[in-house]
Amino acid sequence: MKVIAKKIFFYAVILFLLLLVSGFIFVLTQGKSLLKSQLTRVLKREVNFSAVRLSPFLALEIRDLDIRDFAKIDKVNVSPIIVGFARNRLVLGKVSLFQPALSVRKLADGNWDLPEGIKEGHQRKTGAEPM
């Protein structure tokens, strides 16, 4: 029985390492363009950044994030809560912004010029009107 348990553990570790390596390869090859397109779609503003890195603990680091006419951030660290993946959701445990510079202006109609994804999130959570 001990030999079988050791083999199962060995194969589980190998499988975990293969998944981890494939995740790194995906981020290196496809992650930047996928993240850029998703952020642009959600915010309805052009989004650019210089680099995306994935840590072994699934923390994502985005460098030189630029959201057109809204924000420039030197570095963003995002850490998901793994349990959220089991429910087919992305749940963020921690988001850190390093040297953010935000630019928000009030429009002639009295509304604030915020990215669409931020306006929608504010209304959905609180039920309130945009700022």
N, C-alpha and C positions, 0 to 999 in steps of 0.2 A: 504494500500500500504506500509506503514512504517513497518508493521509487516513482510510482505513478504521480504522486503529489508533487514531487520535485520536477518531473517532466512537464506537468501542467503549469506550474509556476514559471519554469523556464520559457515555455512557449508564450505564456501571457506577457512576460517581460519583453520578449522578442517582438510580439505583436504591438505592444505599446510603443516600443522604440521605432518600429516601422511607421506607425501612424504619426508619431512626432516628427520624424524625418520627412514624411510626405507632406505634412502641414507646413513645414519650413520651405520645402520646394514649391508648394502652391503659392505661398506668400511671396516668395522671390520671383516667381514667373507670372502669376495672374493677380495676386492680391492688390497691387497698387492700382491697376486699371479697374478692377471690380469695385474697390472701395471708392475710388474717384467717381465712377458712374453712379453708384448708389447714393453717395452724399450729394452729388449734383442733382439727382432726381428728387431726393427728399427735400432739400433746401431750395430747389429751383433757382440756384445761383451757381455760377462757375466756381468749382473747387479745384485747387492745386496744392500739391505738397511735394517735397523733394524725396522723401524716403518713408518706407513702412518696414517695421521690424516686428517679429513675433518672438516672445520669450518662451522658454520651455514650460512656463506656467500659464500659457495662453494670453499673457498680457500683450497688448498691441501698443506700439509706439509709432506716432506719426510725427515727422519732422517738417518744419516750415509750412504749416497749414495756412492757406490763404483762401478765405471765403469772400468772393468779390463783393465789395462795398459793404462789408460787415465786420470781418475779423481777420487779424493776422496773429498767429500763435507760433512761437518758436518750437514748442514740443507739446504733444498731447499723449498722455498715457491712459489707456483704457484697460480695465481688468474686468472680465465677465465673471458671473457666478455660474459655475459649471452646472448646477442643478437646473438652471433655466433651459439648458440644451435638451434635457430629458422631456421638458414640456413643450419643445419646439419653439422656444422663445429666446430672445437675447436679453438677458437681465444683466445690467451693469452694476458691479459692486463698487467700483472706484473709478473716477475720472479726474485726472490731474492736468491742469493747464499751466504751462510755464511761459511767462512773459506774454500774456494775451494783450492785444490792443484791439478794442472794439470801437466801431464807428456806427452810431445809430443816430438817425435824423428824423425829425418830425415832418411829415408831408403837409402839403397845403390843406388837405381835407381833415387834418387833425390826427390821423393815424400815424403810427411809428413805422418806419421803413425796416421791417424785420424780414428775414427769410421765411418763406411760406411754411416750411416744416416746423419752425419755431412757433409761428402764430397758431398753427393747427394743434400742436402739442399743448400749448397754453390753454386753448379753449376746451380741449378734450379733458384735461386733468381737472380744471377748476370750474368749468362751465361759465367762466367770465369772458367778457369781451377782450380783444387784444388791447394792450396798453395804449 
